[in-house]
Amino acid sequence: MTTQNSTHSFISWNVNGLRACRKNSFDQFIEQISPDFLCLQEVKLNPDVIPEEDFGYAFTTFHLAEKKGYSGTAIFSKVEPLSVELDLPDSTHSGEGRVITCEYDGFYLVNAYVPNSKGDLSRLPYRYDSWDPAIREYLIDLRAKKPVVYCGDLNVAHQEIDLANPKTNRKNAGFTDEEREGMSNLLAEGFLDTFRHLHPDTTGAYSWWSYRGGARARNVGWRIDYFVTSDDLATSIREATIHPEWAGSDHCPVGLKLAKG
């Protein structure tokens, strides 16, 4: 049996404003779950309101957007990384605090808040033609050096099983053919959607719900938050989980456990 200390535990959570989430359940979540690696998206912080607490982590880094109170990511880690990189190599994608990469002994951890295509799909061309190819090539380059754990709010429900109402959302942001193709293209390069790897047929498993119409209570949701790993980690995957019981945001945390070594 795999014991707790023989695995690395990861959590990814779009907190939709860290200060608001802290008023709800964030601190209790940290105290109770305490993952080895915690990746946050949409922290919506300004430099003058970054929490002073380290939440018990040896290493904490925030990457904030130039626009105050917008976007932003963070990684908390119980071990110090060997190196930290912000953004993608192409400066076209900088300024919004969307990507943090931490290098550890056995893997790279990449935390991303993927751009939303917007309700009018005005940002879909950028997403499809620029962002998705850039992040894919970046992850491929990292994997050439060591295994990769890629997580975050990827802002796409990849398959019909990944949202409650696929028929009525075919042309909506997060479920367009272009966004789904971007995800397919990444997986085709030797990466795994860890949740579907372990739970290929599980339905009703969602990580985001609209605030409207009682969607969360009715579980009318979307699975748009992921842990994706390079396939050289396939035999190390022990758990891939979704935690809808934590309601500090319109997203819930998603988790991964990998065997050490």
C-alpha positions in Angstrom: 0.0 0.0 0.0 1.2 3.5 -0.9 1.7 5.5 2.3 1.3 9.3 2.6 5.0 10.1 2.9 5.9 8.0 -0.2 3.9 10.4 -2.5 4.2 14.0 -3.6 0.8 15.7 -3.1 -0.3 18.6 -5.3 -3.3 20.8 -5.3 -4.4 23.4 -8.0 -7.1 25.9 -7.2 -8.4 28.9 -9.0 -9.3 30.9 -5.9 -11.1 33.8 -7.9 -9.5 36.4 -5.5 -7.3 35.1 -2.7 -8.5 37.7 -0.2 -12.1 36.7 -0.8 -11.3 33.0 -0.6 -9.4 33.5 2.7 -12.6 35.0 4.1 -14.3 31.8 3.2 -12.3 28.5 3.5 -8.8 28.9 2.1 -7.0 29.0 5.5 -9.0 26.0 6.7 -8.2 24.2 3.5 -4.5 24.7 4.0 -4.6 23.5 7.6 -6.6 20.4 6.8 -5.2 19.3 3.4 -1.7 20.8 3.5 -0.4 19.6 0.1 3.3 19.5 -0.6 2.8 21.8 -3.6 -0.1 24.3 -3.9 -0.7 26.1 -7.1 -3.2 29.0 -7.3 -4.7 30.9 -10.1 -6.6 34.2 -10.3 -5.2 35.4 -7.0 -6.2 39.0 -8.1 -3.7 40.7 -5.8 -1.8 43.9 -5.8 1.8 44.0 -4.6 0.8 45.8 -1.4 -1.7 43.1 -0.3 0.3 39.9 -0.8 -0.3 37.9 2.4 2.5 38.0 4.9 1.8 34.5 6.1 3.8 31.6 4.6 1.0 29.2 5.4 3.7 26.7 6.7 5.5 26.5 3.3 9.2 26.8 2.9 8.8 28.6 -0.4 6.1 30.9 -1.7 6.1 33.0 -4.9 3.5 35.2 -6.4 3.4 36.3 -10.0 1.0 39.3 -10.4 -0.5 41.0 -13.4 0.5 44.5 -14.3 -3.2 45.4 -14.1 -4.1 45.6 -10.4 -6.5 43.0 -9.1 -6.4 41.0 -12.3 -5.3 37.4 -13.0 -2.1 36.4 -11.2 -0.7 33.0 -10.0 1.1 31.6 -7.0 3.0 28.5 -6.0 3.5 27.4 -2.4 6.0 24.5 -1.9 7.3 22.6 1.1 10.7 22.3 -0.5 12.7 25.1 -2.1 12.8 24.8 -5.9 16.1 24.6 -7.8 15.0 27.5 -10.0 11.9 29.6 -10.8 10.8 31.1 -14.1 8.0 33.5 -14.7 5.9 33.6 -17.9 6.7 31.9 -21.2 9.9 32.5 -23.1 8.0 34.5 -25.7 7.4 38.0 -24.2 4.2 38.3 -26.1 2.5 36.4 -23.3 3.9 38.4 -20.4 2.2 41.1 -18.3 -0.8 39.1 -17.0 0.9 36.9 -14.4 -0.2 33.7 -16.0 2.7 31.2 -15.7 5.1 30.1 -13.0 7.5 27.3 -13.4 9.4 25.8 -10.5 12.2 23.2 -11.1 12.7 20.4 -8.6 15.0 17.4 -8.5 12.6 15.1 -10.3 10.3 17.3 -12.3 9.2 20.7 -13.5 6.0 22.1 -12.0 4.2 24.5 -14.3 1.3 26.5 -12.9 -0.9 28.3 -15.5 -4.0 30.5 -15.7 -4.8 30.0 -19.3 -6.5 33.1 -21.0 -10.3 32.9 -21.3 -11.5 33.4 -24.8 -14.3 35.7 -23.4 -18.0 35.6 -23.9 -17.9 37.1 -27.3 -14.9 34.9 -28.3 -12.8 38.1 -29.0 -9.8 36.4 -27.5 -10.2 33.1 -29.2 -7.8 33.9 -32.0 -5.1 34.8 -29.5 -5.8 31.7 -27.6 -5.8 29.4 -30.6 -3.1 30.9 -32.8 -0.7 32.1 -30.1 -1.1 30.9 -26.6 -1.9 27.3 -27.1 1.0 26.6 -29.5 3.4 28.6 -27.2 2.5 26.7 -24.0 2.6 23.4 -25.9 6.1 24.0 -27.3 7.3 25.3 -23.9 6.1 22.1 -22.1 7.7 19.9 -24.8 11.0 21.7 -24.3 10.9 21.2 -20.6 10.0 17.5 -20.9 13.2 17.0 -23.0 15.1 17.9 -19.7 13.0 16.1 -17.1 9.4 15.1 -16.4 6.7 17.8 -16.3 3.7 18.4 -14.0 1.4 21.1 -15.7 -1.6 22.3 -13.8 -4.1 25.1 -13.5 -7.2 26.6 -14.8 -6.8 25.6 -18.4 -10.1 27.2 -19.4 -11.3 24.3 -21.6 -13.6 21.3 -21.1 -11.8 18.9 -23.3 -14.5 16.3 -24.0 -18.3 16.2 -23.8 -18.0 14.2 -20.6 -16.3 17.2 -19.1 -19.3 19.5 -18.9 -22.9 19.0 -18.0 -24.4 20.6 -21.1 -22.1 20.0 -24.1 -24.8 20.3 -26.8 -25.8 23.9 -25.8 -22.2 25.0 -25.3 -20.6 24.0 -28.5 -19.8 27.6 -29.6 -19.2 29.0 -26.1 -15.9 30.0 -24.6 -14.3 26.9 -23.0 -15.9 24.4 -25.3 -15.2 25.7 -28.8 -13.7 23.3 -31.4 -10.5 25.5 -31.4 -9.9 25.3 -27.6 -10.6 21.6 -27.5 -8.2 21.1 -30.4 -5.5 23.0 -28.5 -5.9 20.5 -25.6 -5.9 17.5 -27.9 -2.7 18.8 -29.6 -1.0 19.0 -26.2 -2.0 15.5 -25.2 -1.0 14.1 -28.6 2.6 15.2 -27.8 2.9 12.7 -25.0 1.0 14.3 -22.1 -1.7 12.9 -19.9 -4.9 14.3 -18.5 -4.3 12.6 -15.1 -8.0 12.6 -14.1 -9.1 10.9 -17.3 -6.1 8.6 -17.2 -7.4 7.2 -13.9 -11.2 7.9 -14.3 -11.9 7.6 -18.1 -15.7 7.2 -17.7 -16.5 9.2 -14.6 -19.4 11.6 -15.2 -20.5 14.6 -13.2 -16.9 15.4 -12.2 -16.6 19.2 -12.5 -14.3 21.9 -11.1 -16.2 25.1 -12.0 -19.8 26.2 -11.8 -21.5 29.4 -12.8 -22.8 31.6 -9.9 -26.1 31.8 -11.7 -29.1 29.6 -11.5 -28.0 27.5 -8.6 -25.5 25.7 -10.9 -23.3 24.4 -8.2 -26.1 23.0 -6.1 -27.4 21.2 -9.2 -23.9 20.2 -10.3 -24.3 21.8 -13.7 -20.6 22.4 -14.1 -17.5 22.2 -16.2 -14.1 20.4 -15.7 -11.7 23.1 -16.7 -9.0 22.7 -14.0 -6.4 20.0 -14.6 -3.2 18.2 -13.7 -1.5 17.2 -16.9 1.8 15.3 -16.8 4.3 14.1 -19.3 3.6 10.5 -20.0 6.9 9.4 -18.4 5.2 10.0 -15.1 2.2 7.7 -16.0 3.4 4.8 -13.7 3.9 7.3 -10.8 0.3 8.6 -10.8 -1.4 7.4 -7.6 -4.5 9.7 -7.3 -6.2 12.4 -9.4 -9.0 14.0 -7.5 -11.6 16.8 -7.5 -12.7 18.4 -4.3 -16.2 20.1 -4.8 -16.7 20.1 -1.0 -14.4 23.1 -0.8 -16.5 26.1 -1.8 -14.2 29.1 -1.4 -14.5 30.0 -5.1 -16.6 29.3 -8.2 -13.8 26.7 -8.8 -13.0 23.9 -6.5 -9.5 22.5 -5.9 -8.2 19.6 -7.9 -5.5 17.2 -6.7 -2.7 14.9 -7.8 -0.5 12.4 -6.0 2.6 11.0 -7.5 4.9 8.3 -6.2 8.3 9.7 -5.2 11.4 8.5 -6.8 
